[in-house]
Amino acid sequence: MTNRPSMTKSIWNFFLFRWIRAALGIKRSAEAQFTGSVDGIKDAFEIKAMSLSKRYTDLRDAVAQVEGVIQGKRNRLAESPRRGRQEPEGSSRQTRRGAEPL
């Protein structure tokens, strides 16, 4: 059995790649028209600046949330009664020879 593509697969690929090539051509034309003038370049810069500003704000908010979660966990850990904790009755911990129980 050979590994040749079927006719339907070939037709599908033809139309798929034709659509992709057409979309890329439209994109290139729009970019050329958009950046062909001073106003277009100015608008493109403003769009990019707004996009970067939004991404920076989103990142800053995410970092603030992570810091808040970490601080909350530190506070809970500091408030937990770890040192005064009693072991349940009947439980025995293994210790090394000569060491004090934990």
Secondary structure, DSSP 4 states (H G I P E B T S, - for coil): ---PPPHHHHHHHHHHHHHHHHHHHHHHHHHHHHTTSHHHHHHHHHHHHHHHHHHHHHHHHHHHHHHHHHHHHHHHHHHS--TTPPPPTT------TTPPP-
